Amino acid sequence: MTVITHKLTTAYFSAAKRSTEVLASQSGLKRLASSQGMFCLTLILLYVAFSPGTIEGMGYYRENLFAVEQLVTNAGNLLHGHALIPVNWSRHGGLELLLELPFVLLGHFLPGDALKWAGRLLALQPILATALLCTLLRVWLLELSFSSKQSLLLVLAAAFTTMYWPYAYMGLETSQSLSLLLVGFWAFRQPRHQSWPAVLGFALCCACAVSLKTTGVFLLPAVAFAMFQYFRVLPQTSAARLPKLLVTLAIVGIMYAGNAALKEKYYAAAADNSAHAFSALLVNDPWLFFFQAFSFFGSVNKSLLLFAPLTAWALWRLPRAFAANRSLTIFALLALGGLVFGFSLVRVWTEETWGPRYLHSGIAPLLLCLAVSQRAQPAQIRLANFWLPLAATSLLGLAINLPGVLIPYVSLHQIATRSSHHTLTAIQYDPAWNHVRVNYKLFGLWLFAREGQSVAPVPWPPPQSWWFEKPEPAPAETTVDLRGWAMPQPILLQQWRPTQSASQRLHQLTRGIFLGCLLLGLLLFFWQLKTVGKVRETVAQVADHV
């Protein structure tokens, strides 16, 4: 009887202890989720504060808006039994449009022009995508046992001192970058979940990474490697693993093929096809391929190392990262290498957008490599090997990317098209069309005019430097007065103009909301700094119990 009582008592206390651990784990998970949710909200508020208020005029978003409007119209026609209208599909197919559909649909429930509201609400989509990307990056850094303080500052540096900040308003690449990071997070984190919902979620992320953009095909090597790693280590037999692998491949293939079919409709409407359009841009000289690949890192106008200085530090640390985490480093190199290799094959390896737009998806994987290379560093040498490089690259990155936030990126393109030097080569290499240089000049002109100082005409581009003298047959140079484009991008800095589509009252209300977002975002930011130590304790607690 005593033995039975002892066993029952032991079992009771063991069960009670396990229940306590489970509750503690659940409590820790809730606190961790709450902390990361607040961090994401902080980024959203700070991004919104400097928003231009609409995404119209950014890249190809206007044609996306029209396509999504047609989808919304067709949805209404289906409900009311009316005939469907033809849809002018986007150059990237229909998958990207589905991510934009909720924002455009919401605009139909607001008073006024639905298309204008769609542009305003859709401006939130790249902001949300960038904030989620940075939050996911921080969660991954914490799971890699990176210091909570270091992870917070590294992610903030990524969010505000790289191309991420300007592209939070331009969009274009943010959804693809988030999808690729989700693929890596699903494939390389520990433990790897193998339930059917987890596998289906992983498959959808893989499909989005390679299908959202026409250029997603260049990410196939990285996504294929992530799929190999994900299914290779699943704690199951080959027989149990095979159905999940086949379903994943089927989902990726079907979504890619379906989206490609819709892209062909876009090119068919333009009396062309995507294969012909791509082949017409192929380089015809192997030297040009190598020069363009180098230009991604060495061009004065479009270098990744210039527009995201953190990546220069990350590339320097790649050997240590490879020694610390081989799989993650290979994934990052395949992502960056696939993009560089793919775009070096075509003459348009970059264009008028801010920095090397097409390498946007390669930034986050490189920063993860930087983190794993620093993880094993002794505390006494972290000052020289972490804090000083972080401060230097962050200050440089902030100085370079800030004018991309303050001035619309399209200003340089509009100035160039009105001059006599509007060539793709000039935009890629000519310092006269350096985005940082021109945008700082435009912002300076706006500041002087705002302070009441008279500003003389500023013709651009500067006179050509001929060697030795200008030849007689050379055509006359056409310049543009920069003052016509000296207008800030954030609504927070703009004064209302009668030519705006929004009323003066709506403009002032929007400025007040954005100012409130800035103040609240700064308060949450300082709260994050104050509570940064508790995040590491929560992560450790969850890791102990899960």
N, C-alpha and C positions, 0 to 999 in steps of 0.2 A: 504493500500500500504506500509506503514511504517513497519507494522508487517511482511508482506511478505518479504520485503527487509531485515529486521533483521534476519528472519529465514534463508534466503538464505545465508546471510553473516556468520551466526553461523555455518551453514552446511559446507560452504566453508572452514572456518578456522579449523573446526573439521577434515575435510577430509585432509587438508594440514598437520595438526599436526600428523594424523595417518600415512600419507605417509612418513613424516619425521622420525617417529618412526620405520617404516618398513625398510627404508633405513639405519637408524642407526643400527638396528638389523642385517641387511644383512652385513653391513660394519664390525660390531663386530664379526659376524660369520666368515667372511673372515680373519680378523686379528687373531682370535682364531685358525682357521684351519692352517693359515700360521705359527703361533707360534708352534703348535704341530707338524707340518710338519718339521720345523727346528729342533725340539727336536729329532724327530725320525731319521732325517738325521745325527744328532750329534752322536747318539748311533750307527748307522750303520757304520759311519766312524771309530769310536773308536774300534768297534768290528772287522772290517775288518783289521785294523792296526796290530792286533795280530793273524791274521788267519794263519793256517798252509797251506793255499792255495789249499787244496783238502780235500774231505771228504772220499776218499778211505781209507780203514783200520779202519774206525770208525764203530763199531758195525756190523750190518748186511747191511750196505749201499752198499757193493760191489754186493751182490745178488740183491739189489734194482736196481742198475745201469744196471745190465744185463737184468733184467725184463723190465725196461723202454726202453732199447735199442731194445728189441724184439718188444715192442709196436710201437716204431718209425719205425722199419723195416716193420711191418705189415701195418702201415699207408701208407708207400710208396708202398707196394705191392698192396694195394687196389686202389691207384691212377693209377697204371700202369697195373692193371688187372692180377697180378701174384698171385700165391697160397700163402696162409697165413702159417706162421710157428708157431709151438706150443710155448706158453708163459710159462716160469717157474715163476709162481706167487710167490709173497713175502709171508712170514709167516704172514703178517698183511693184506693180501688181495690186492685189487687193488685201494682202495680209496687214500691211501698214495702215490701210484705211480702216480696218476693223479696230485697231487700237485708238484711232482718232474719232471713231463713230460716237462714243458716249459724250464727248465734249461738244461735238457739233449738234447732237440731238438735244442736249440741254439748252442750247441757244434758241430752240424753237419754243421753249416755254417762257421766254423772257420778252418783254415788250420791245418793239423796234425792229430794225432790220436783222433778220435771223442770220444772214451771212456775216454781218459785222460782229454780231455776238459770237458766232462760231469762231471767228478769228481771235477774238479776245479770250474765249474760254480755252481754245486749243493751245494758246500760249502757255497754259499751265502744264500741258502734257510733257514737254521736254524738261521742265523744271522738276516735275515729280519723278521722271525717269532718272535724272541726274542725282537728285537727292536719295532715291532708293539705291542707286548704284554706289554712292559714297557710303551709305549706311551698311549695305551688304559688305563692302570692302572693310569697314571697321569691324563688323562681326567676324569676318574671316580672320582678320589680324589678331583679334582676341583669342579665337580658337587655335591659332598658331602659337599661342603663349607669348605673344608680343605684349610689351608693357602697355597698360591702359593709357598712361599719359602719352607715350610715344605713338600709340595707334591713333589717339585723338588728334594730336598735332599733325601727324603724317596725312591723315584723311582730310583735315581742314586745309592743309597745304595743297592736296590734290584738288579739293573743291574750289579753291579761290586763287590758286597761283598757276594753274595749267589751263589748257583749252577748255576744260570742263565748264568754267564760268561763262565765257562768251557763248558756248554752244548750248547752255541752259536756256538761252533765248533764241538761238538760231535753229535748234533742233537738228534735223537732218540725220545725225548719226547716233543719237542718244539711245534710242530703243535697241538698236543692234548691239551697242556696247553693253547695255544692261543684260541682254539675252546671253551674250558670250560669257559675262562674269557669272551669271547663274549656272551656265553649263559647267564652268570650272568649279564653282562652289559645290555643285551636286556631285561632281566626279572625284574631287580630290580631298574633300573634308573627311573627317572621321567622326562617328562611324558612318559608313555608306548604307543608307536605308534601301532595302530591296523589296518592299511591299509593292503591290501593283499600283496604288496611287502615286507612290514615289517614282516608280519607273515611268509612268505616263507623264508625270510632271517633267521629268528629265527629258523625255522624248520631245515634248512641246517646246522646251527651251532650246534644244538642239535644232529643231525645225525653224524656230524663229531666228536663231543666230545666222543660219545660212540662207534664209528665204526672205527676211524683211526687206533687204536691199538687193538690188541686182548684183552688187559687188560682194554679197555674202558668200559667193562661191569661193572667194579667196580665203575664207575662214574654214573651209572644209578640212584641211589638214589638222588644225587645232581641235575642231569638233570631233573628228574621227579618232584622234588620240585620246580625247576625254572619254568618248564612248568605250574605247578599248580598256582604259583604266577602270572605268566604272563597273563594267561587267566582268573584268578579269578578277577582281578581288571580292566579288559578292560571295558570301559564305554559303554557297549552295553547290550542288552537283551540276555537272554540265547539262544533264537532262532537264533540270529545273531552271537553268539559266537561259537555255536556248529560246524558249517561247518569248521571254521578255526581250531578248535581243532582237528577235524577228519582228515583234510588235513595234519596237523602237525604230528599227530601220524602215518599216512600213509607214509609220507616221511621218518620219522625216521625208521619205520619198514622195508620199502622196501630197503633203503640204507644199513641198518644193515644186512638184510638177504642176499642181493646181495654180500656184501663184505665178509660175512661169507662163502658163497658158493665158492668164489675164494680162501679163506684161506684153505678150505677143499681140494682144488686141490693141494696146496702146500704140505699138509700133506699126501695126497694120493701118491704124487711122492716120498715121503719118506717112503712109505709102512706103514703109520700110520694114525691116525685121531686126530683132535685137542682135542676131548673129552677124548680120551684115553691118550694123552700126558699130559693133565691137571690132570686127575685122578691119573696118575702114580706119580705125584709130591706132592699129598696131604699128609699132616702130618697125622701120625697115633697115635698121643699122644696129648691130649688136653693141657697138660702142655707146650708142644713145641709151640703150637699156642700162648699162653699167653707170653711166653718168647720172641718169635719173634716180637709180637706186641710191647713189651717193648723195644726191641732192636732198633726199628725204632727211638727211642728217647734216648737210653742209650748205644748203641754199640760204642766202641771207634773208630771203623773203618767206621761205616755207619750211625751215628746218624744225624737226620735232624737238631737237635739243634746245632750240631757242624758245619755242612756244610752250614747251613743257620741260623746264630745266630739271625737274625731279627725275626725268627719264635718263638724263645724262649720268646722274649719280647711280641710278639703278643699273644701267648698262656697265658701268665701271665695276659694280659689285657682282656681276653675273657669275664669275668663277666661284666665288664663295657661296652664292645661292645654289649653284649646281651641286656643290659638295654637300650642302645642307638639305636640299629637297630637289632631287633630280627630276621627278615627274612634273612638278609645278614649273620648274625652269624650262623644261622642254615644251610644255603647253604655252608658256609666254613667248618663247622663241618662234614656235610654229604660228602663233597668232600674228606677231609682228612681222615675221619673215614672209608669211603668206600674203599679207597686205602689201608689203614693200615689193615683193616679187611680182605680184599680180598687176599692180599699178605701174610698175616700171616697164611693163610690156606695151603700154599705150602711151601715146603722145601727151594725153591729158592726164599726167600723173598727179596734178593738183590744179586748182583753178582759183577763182576770185574770192573764195571764202577765207575765213580766218585761219591762218596757219595751214599745216598739213591735215586737212579735214579727214582724209581717208585713213589716217592712223589713229583716230580717236579711240577705236576699240582696243588698241594695243597698249594703252597707258596703264590701266588698272592691273593687268597681269604682271607688268614690269614692276609696279610698286609692291606687289606681293613678293616678288623675288627680292626686292630691296629689303623687305621686312625679314624674310627668313635668313638673309645674309647677315643681318644685324643681331639676330636673336641670341647667338652664342657669344656676343662680345662681352668681355669683362666690364664691370661697372666703371673701373678707373680709366678706361680708354674710350668710353662712350661720348665724352665731351668732344674729342677730336674726330671721332668716327661717326657720330650721329648728329649731335646738336649743332655743331658748327656747319657741316654740309647742309643740314636741313634749313638753318637760318639763311645761308647764302643762296641756295637754290630757290627758296620761297620768296625772298625779297626780289630776286631777279625775275622770277616768274610773275609776281604781282605787278612789277613795273611794266612788264611786257604785255600782260593780258588785260590790265585795267582799261587801256584805251579801247580794247575790243568790246568792253561793256559800256563805256561812256558814249561811244560814237557808233552808229549803225555800220555794219560791215559793208553794206551795199553802197555807202557813200563813195568809197574808193572806186568801185566798179563804174558808178555813174559818172564820176569825174573822168575816168580813163576813157570811157566810150565817147566823150565829147572832145577829147584831145586827139592829137595826131600820133599817139604812141600806144594805141589800144591793141596790143598783141599779147597772145598768151605767154610768149617768151618773156616779155617785159614784166608781166605780172609775177612770173615765177622767179625772175632773177634780177631785174633792174631795181636798184635801191631807191629810185624815184617813186616806185610804186610799192614800197615797203609799208605794210598795213600799220605797223606800230608808229612809224615816222609820220605818215600822213594823218592818222587819227589824233596823235598828240598835237599836230599843227591845227587841226580843226577844233579840238577842244580848247586850245589856247586862244584861238580867234573868238570863240563863243564867250570865254571868260572876259576878254578885253571888251567886247561889245556889251556884255552884261553890266560891266562896271562903268559904262558910259564913255569909254575911251574910243576915239575915232580910229578905225582900222583902215589902212590903205589897201587897195586891191592886192591880192596875193596870187599872182599867176602861177599855174602849175601845169606841167612839170617844169623844173628849172631848165635853163638853156642847156643844150647838148654840148658836151666837151669834144670838139672835133680835133682830129690829129692829122695834120698840123693846122689846117684851115678848112673851113666849110667849102665843099666842092660846089661849083656853079649849078649842076643839075639837081642838087638836093632840094626837095620840096620845102615850102614854108612850114614852120612849126606852129601848130595850133595849141594854145594854152587855155586854161580854165581858171576863173577866179574862185578860189577856195571858199570865199565868204558865203557863197550860196549854199554850202553844205555844212556850215558850222552850226550844227544843231545836235544837242545831246540825245541819246537814245532813251535813257530811263525817263518814264513819265514823272518821276519824283523831281527831276531837274527841269522839266519843260514848263513853259508858260503857255496858257491856252491861246490858240490862234483861230480866227474865224474860218479858216479853211479846213479845220479838223472835222471829222465826221461826228465826233462826240460833242455834246453841248458843253457850255462852260461849267454848268453845275455838275454834270457827270464827271468832267475832267477834274474839278476841284475835289469832288468826293473820292475819286480814284487816287489822287495824290495823298489825301488824308489817310486812306486805307493803307497805301504803300508805306507812308511814314509810320503808321502804327505797326505794320509788319516789321519794319526796321528796328523800332524800339523794342518790341517784344522779342524779336530774334536775338538782339544784343543781350537782353536780360537772360534768355535761355542759354546763350552762349557762355556767359559768365557763370551761370548755374552749373553748366556742364564742366567747366574748369574746376569748380569747387567740389563737385561730387565725383571727379574722375577716379579717385582712389577706390571708391566703393564698387565701381564697375568690375575692377579686377577681382575683388573679394567675392562678388556675386558669381563671376565666371568660375572661379576656383571652387566655390560651393556646389555649383551645378555639376562641374566635372567630377567632383568627389562622389556624388550621389547617383549620377546617371551612368 
